[in-house]
Amino acid sequence: MLDLLKKQFTIRLLSPNITMNYKERIFEAWQFTQNNKKLIRWYGFIPALLSTIVGIGYVTYQILAFKSSPLFDDAPQSFAYVVVTTILNFIRDNIELTLPLIITGIVLAILYFLLPVLLDAAMIQVITRKRHGQKITLPEGLKFGMLRFLPYLEYTLLMGTFSFIAISAEAAFILRNLGPEVFKTLLPIIGIILVVTFILHILFTFAEYYIVIDETGVMNGIVKSCTLVILNLQQTFMLVILMLIIAVRILMQIVLVILIPALIVVGLAYYASVSLPEYGLIILGILSGIFLLFASYLAAVVHVFSVAVWTYTFLDFTSAKVITAREIHS
């Protein structure tokens, strides 16, 4: 599978000079990813696993919510109402499990919302220091990540408001509950919000690296990121497009590689559930867990590679000298 991923990083752009710079930077980031498997296992895998589980839950919820909405089924109660009442009924019928469930929910929420922020800050520190020839261990990376945890958390919470997932969830809510006509009326506004969100994400590309590496404040990092992007607008935009192409191609290959075995597994699980009903669900659960771990590891590889690419790009851009209007060209 990793050999399949390597083939994705040979995409060429139209300009030969730009192609060579991008190719070298991407190749350097990929070599770093390949040579630091511990970074993938300890910094990338757990957030990827949590994101994959939450992503599966989010997609499942959206599908079931649409299925029970007036658009398709016109159920007397919304799916959200069914979920909430089911949880409350379960707690009422199993009152002894209330405290363990609350503790488990708090722990999972902390892991999902806080742990990825800490590990990403630590990852950026490790990548930067290793590129500058410093010897740093993963525990030391966590130490430096903790020092920048709070401002980086503030930034991620701010950007969560402008995330494409949040906007898509709101659009889906409007479509399900207010109907297609209202959705069509609001569609231009949603489109404008998406365009503005995309522009903001481009302008804020390097804010997190200013916050974590240069120890700036959140707003100062955002302002500096906007300036850096404007000074390197073409290269930043082309790199964003290139990374999107790479991500889409990797996603397509991951889907193809996983889909065929998954279909076989589903067929075998169905056969087992029919012939051996007491073991069918167990087999399906075990195989589903294996695929979940496999997909999460691949997502961790891609995430570490992506962070390395943007860290190297940030370091290159900020190391370049900016020529002022008063300087005389020699």
C-alpha positions as CSV (number, residue, x, y, z in Angstrom):
1,M,0.0,0.0,0.0
2,L,2.8,2.4,0.8
3,D,4.3,1.8,-2.6
4,L,1.0,2.9,-4.1
5,L,1.1,6.1,-2.1
6,K,4.7,6.8,-3.4
7,K,3.5,6.9,-7.0
8,Q,1.2,9.8,-6.2
9,F,3.9,12.3,-5.6
10,T,5.2,12.5,-9.2
11,I,2.5,14.8,-10.4
12,R,3.9,17.6,-12.6
13,L,2.7,21.1,-13.1
14,L,2.9,23.2,-16.2
15,S,5.9,25.4,-15.2
16,P,9.2,23.4,-15.1
17,N,10.7,25.6,-12.4
18,I,7.7,25.4,-10.1
19,T,7.5,21.7,-10.7
20,M,11.0,21.1,-9.6
21,N,10.6,23.1,-6.4
22,Y,7.4,21.4,-5.5
23,K,8.7,18.0,-6.4
24,E,11.8,18.5,-4.2
25,R,9.8,19.7,-1.3
26,I,7.2,17.0,-1.5
27,F,9.9,14.3,-2.0
28,E,11.8,15.6,1.1
29,A,8.5,15.5,3.1
30,W,7.8,12.0,1.9
31,Q,11.3,10.8,2.8
32,F,10.9,12.3,6.3
33,T,7.6,10.5,6.7
34,Q,9.1,7.2,5.6
35,N,12.1,7.6,7.9
36,N,10.0,8.5,11.0
37,K,7.5,5.6,11.4
38,K,7.4,6.3,15.2
39,L,6.0,9.7,14.5
40,I,3.2,8.0,12.5
41,R,2.4,5.5,15.2
42,W,2.6,7.8,18.2
43,Y,1.6,11.2,16.9
44,G,-0.6,10.4,13.9
45,F,-2.4,7.1,14.5
46,I,-4.5,7.9,17.5
47,P,-5.9,11.2,16.1
48,A,-6.5,9.4,12.8
49,L,-8.4,6.6,14.5
50,L,-10.5,9.0,16.5
51,S,-11.3,11.1,13.3
52,T,-12.1,7.9,11.3
53,I,-14.6,6.7,14.0
54,V,-16.2,10.1,14.4
55,G,-16.3,10.5,10.6
56,I,-18.1,7.1,10.2
57,G,-20.5,8.2,12.9
58,Y,-21.1,11.5,11.3
59,V,-21.8,10.0,7.8
60,T,-24.0,7.3,9.4
61,Y,-26.0,10.0,11.3
62,Q,-26.5,12.1,8.2
63,I,-27.7,9.1,6.1
64,L,-30.2,8.0,8.8
65,A,-31.3,11.5,9.4
66,F,-32.0,12.1,5.7
67,K,-33.7,8.7,5.5
68,S,-36.2,9.6,8.3
69,S,-36.7,13.2,7.1
70,P,-39.7,14.4,5.1
71,L,-37.6,14.2,2.0
72,F,-37.7,10.4,2.0
73,D,-39.7,8.8,4.8
74,D,-41.5,11.6,6.6
75,A,-41.2,9.9,9.9
76,P,-43.3,11.3,12.8
77,Q,-40.1,12.0,14.8
78,S,-36.7,13.2,13.7
79,F,-33.7,10.9,13.9
80,A,-32.0,13.2,16.4
81,Y,-35.1,12.9,18.7
82,V,-35.0,9.1,18.4
83,V,-31.2,9.0,19.2
84,V,-31.6,11.3,22.3
85,T,-34.7,9.4,23.6
86,T,-33.0,6.1,23.1
87,I,-29.9,7.2,25.0
88,L,-32.1,8.6,27.8
89,N,-34.1,5.4,28.0
90,F,-31.0,3.3,28.1
91,I,-29.6,5.4,31.0
92,R,-33.0,5.2,32.8
93,D,-33.1,1.4,32.4
94,N,-29.4,1.0,33.4
95,I,-29.0,3.7,36.1
96,E,-25.9,1.9,37.5
97,L,-24.1,2.6,34.2
98,T,-24.8,6.4,34.3
99,L,-21.5,7.4,36.1
100,P,-19.2,5.1,34.0
101,L,-20.9,6.4,30.8
102,I,-20.5,10.0,31.8
103,I,-16.8,9.4,32.7
104,T,-16.3,7.5,29.4
105,G,-17.9,10.3,27.4
106,I,-15.8,13.0,29.1
107,V,-12.6,11.0,28.4
108,L,-13.5,10.4,24.8
109,A,-14.4,14.1,24.3
110,I,-11.1,15.1,25.8
111,L,-9.2,12.7,23.6
112,Y,-11.1,13.8,20.4
113,F,-10.9,17.6,21.0
114,L,-7.6,18.1,22.9
115,L,-5.3,15.2,22.1
116,P,-5.0,15.9,18.3
117,V,-4.2,19.5,19.0
118,L,-1.4,18.6,21.4
119,L,0.0,15.9,19.0
120,D,-0.1,18.2,16.0
121,A,1.7,21.0,17.9
122,A,4.3,18.4,19.0
123,M,4.6,17.1,15.4
124,I,5.3,20.5,13.9
125,Q,8.0,21.1,16.6
126,V,9.6,17.7,15.8
127,I,9.5,18.2,12.1
128,T,11.0,21.7,12.3
129,R,13.7,20.8,14.8
130,K,14.7,17.7,12.8
131,R,15.0,19.7,9.6
132,H,17.3,22.1,11.4
133,G,19.5,19.2,12.5
134,Q,18.4,19.1,16.1
135,K,18.2,15.8,18.0
136,I,14.8,15.5,19.5
137,T,12.9,12.6,20.9
138,L,9.1,12.1,20.8
139,P,8.7,12.9,24.6
140,E,10.6,16.1,24.0
141,G,8.3,16.9,21.1
142,L,5.4,16.5,23.5
143,K,7.0,18.9,25.9
144,F,7.5,21.6,23.3
145,G,3.9,20.9,22.0
146,M,2.5,21.5,25.5
147,L,4.2,24.9,25.6
148,R,2.2,26.0,22.5
149,F,-1.0,24.0,23.3
150,L,-3.3,26.7,24.6
151,P,-2.8,29.2,21.7
152,Y,-2.9,26.5,19.2
153,L,-6.1,25.1,20.7
154,E,-7.6,28.6,20.6
155,Y,-6.7,28.8,16.9
156,T,-8.3,25.4,16.1
157,L,-11.5,26.3,17.9
158,L,-11.6,29.5,15.9
159,M,-11.1,27.7,12.6
160,G,-13.7,25.0,13.5
161,T,-16.3,27.7,13.0
162,F,-15.2,28.1,9.4
163,S,-14.7,24.4,8.6
164,F,-16.3,22.8,5.6
165,I,-17.8,20.1,7.7
166,A,-19.6,22.6,10.0
167,I,-21.0,24.4,6.9
168,S,-22.1,21.2,5.3
169,A,-23.8,20.0,8.5
170,E,-25.7,23.3,8.7
171,A,-26.7,23.0,5.0
172,A,-27.9,19.5,5.5
173,F,-29.9,20.6,8.6
174,I,-31.6,23.3,6.5
175,L,-32.4,20.9,3.7
176,R,-33.9,18.3,6.0
177,N,-35.9,20.5,8.3
178,L,-36.8,23.5,6.2
179,G,-37.3,21.8,2.9
180,P,-35.9,22.0,-0.7
181,E,-37.5,25.4,-1.5
182,V,-35.9,27.2,1.5
183,F,-32.6,25.4,0.7
184,K,-32.7,26.7,-2.9
185,T,-33.4,30.2,-1.6
186,L,-30.4,30.0,0.8
187,L,-28.2,28.2,-1.7
188,P,-26.5,31.4,-3.0
189,I,-25.7,32.4,0.6
190,I,-24.3,29.0,1.4
191,G,-22.2,29.2,-1.8
192,I,-20.8,32.6,-0.8
193,I,-20.0,31.3,2.7
194,L,-18.1,28.3,1.1
195,V,-16.1,30.6,-1.1
196,V,-15.3,32.9,1.8
197,T,-14.3,29.9,3.9
198,F,-12.0,28.6,1.1
199,I,-10.3,32.0,0.8
200,L,-9.9,32.2,4.6
201,H,-8.4,28.8,4.7
202,I,-5.9,29.8,2.0
203,L,-5.0,33.0,3.8
204,F,-4.7,31.3,7.2
205,T,-2.6,28.4,5.8
206,F,0.5,29.3,7.8
207,A,-1.1,30.7,11.0
208,E,-0.7,27.5,13.0
209,Y,3.0,27.3,12.0
210,Y,3.6,30.9,13.2
211,I,1.8,30.0,16.5
212,V,3.7,26.8,17.1
213,I,7.1,27.5,15.6
214,D,7.5,31.3,16.1
215,E,5.4,31.5,19.2
216,T,3.2,34.3,18.1
217,G,-0.3,35.0,19.4
218,V,-3.4,33.8,17.5
219,M,-4.3,37.0,15.8
220,N,-0.7,37.9,15.2
221,G,-0.2,34.5,13.6
222,I,-3.2,35.0,11.4
223,V,-2.1,38.5,10.2
224,K,1.4,37.2,9.5
225,S,0.0,34.2,7.6
226,C,-2.1,36.5,5.4
227,T,1.0,38.5,4.6
228,L,3.1,35.5,3.9
229,V,0.4,34.0,1.6
230,I,0.0,37.3,-0.3
231,L,3.8,37.5,-0.8
232,N,3.8,33.9,-2.1
233,L,0.2,33.7,-3.5
234,Q,0.9,31.8,-6.7
235,Q,3.1,29.1,-5.0
236,T,0.7,28.7,-2.1
237,F,-2.3,28.4,-4.3
238,M,-0.6,25.9,-6.6
239,L,0.6,23.9,-3.6
240,V,-2.9,23.8,-2.2
241,I,-4.2,22.5,-5.5
242,L,-1.4,20.0,-5.7
243,M,-2.0,18.7,-2.2
244,L,-5.8,18.4,-3.0
245,I,-5.0,16.4,-6.1
246,I,-2.7,14.1,-4.2
247,A,-5.2,13.7,-1.4
248,V,-8.0,12.8,-3.9
249,R,-5.8,10.3,-5.8
250,I,-4.7,8.7,-2.5
251,L,-8.3,8.5,-1.3
252,M,-9.4,6.9,-4.6
253,Q,-6.7,4.3,-4.4
254,I,-7.4,3.6,-0.7
255,V,-11.0,3.1,-1.5
256,L,-10.2,0.8,-4.3
257,V,-7.7,-1.2,-2.3
258,I,-10.1,-1.5,0.7
259,L,-13.4,-1.8,-1.3
260,I,-12.6,-5.1,-3.0
261,P,-11.5,-6.9,0.2
262,A,-14.4,-5.3,2.1
263,L,-16.9,-6.7,-0.4
264,I,-15.4,-10.1,0.0
265,V,-15.5,-9.7,3.8
266,V,-19.2,-8.6,3.7
267,G,-20.0,-11.6,1.6
268,L,-18.2,-14.0,3.9
269,A,-19.8,-12.3,7.0
270,Y,-23.3,-12.6,5.5
271,Y,-22.7,-16.3,4.7
272,A,-21.4,-16.8,8.2
273,S,-24.4,-15.0,9.8
274,V,-26.7,-17.3,7.8
275,S,-24.9,-20.5,8.4
276,L,-23.4,-19.7,11.8
277,P,-25.5,-16.9,13.2
278,E,-23.9,-17.1,16.6
279,Y,-20.4,-16.4,15.1
280,G,-21.4,-14.2,12.1
281,L,-21.5,-10.9,14.1
282,I,-18.3,-11.7,15.9
283,I,-16.5,-12.4,12.6
284,L,-17.9,-9.2,11.1
285,G,-16.9,-7.2,14.1
286,I,-13.3,-8.5,14.1
287,L,-12.9,-7.9,10.3
288,S,-14.4,-4.4,10.6
289,G,-12.0,-3.6,13.3
290,I,-9.1,-4.7,11.2
291,F,-10.2,-2.5,8.3
292,L,-10.7,0.4,10.7
293,L,-7.2,0.1,12.0
294,F,-5.8,-0.3,8.5
295,A,-7.6,2.8,7.2
296,S,-6.6,4.8,10.3
297,Y,-2.9,4.0,9.8
298,L,-3.1,5.1,6.1
299,A,-4.8,8.3,7.2
300,A,-2.0,8.9,9.8
301,V,0.6,8.4,7.1
302,V,-1.1,11.0,4.9
303,H,-1.5,13.4,7.8
304,V,2.1,13.3,8.8
305,F,3.2,13.8,5.2
306,S,0.9,16.7,4.8
307,V,2.1,18.4,8.0
308,A,5.7,17.9,6.8
309,V,5.0,19.5,3.4
310,W,3.4,22.6,4.9
311,T,6.1,22.9,7.6
312,Y,8.9,22.8,5.0
313,T,7.0,25.2,2.9
314,F,6.6,27.6,5.8
315,L,10.2,27.4,6.7
316,D,11.3,28.0,3.1
317,F,8.9,31.0,2.7
318,T,9.9,32.6,5.9
319,S,13.6,32.1,5.3
320,A,13.5,34.0,1.9
321,K,14.5,37.6,2.0
322,V,11.7,40.1,1.0
323,I,13.0,42.8,-1.3
324,T,11.6,46.2,-0.4
325,A,10.7,49.0,-2.9
326,R,13.8,51.1,-1.7
327,E,16.4,48.4,-2.5
328,I,18.4,48.9,-5.6
329,H,18.6,45.9,-7.9
330,S,22.2,44.9,-8.5
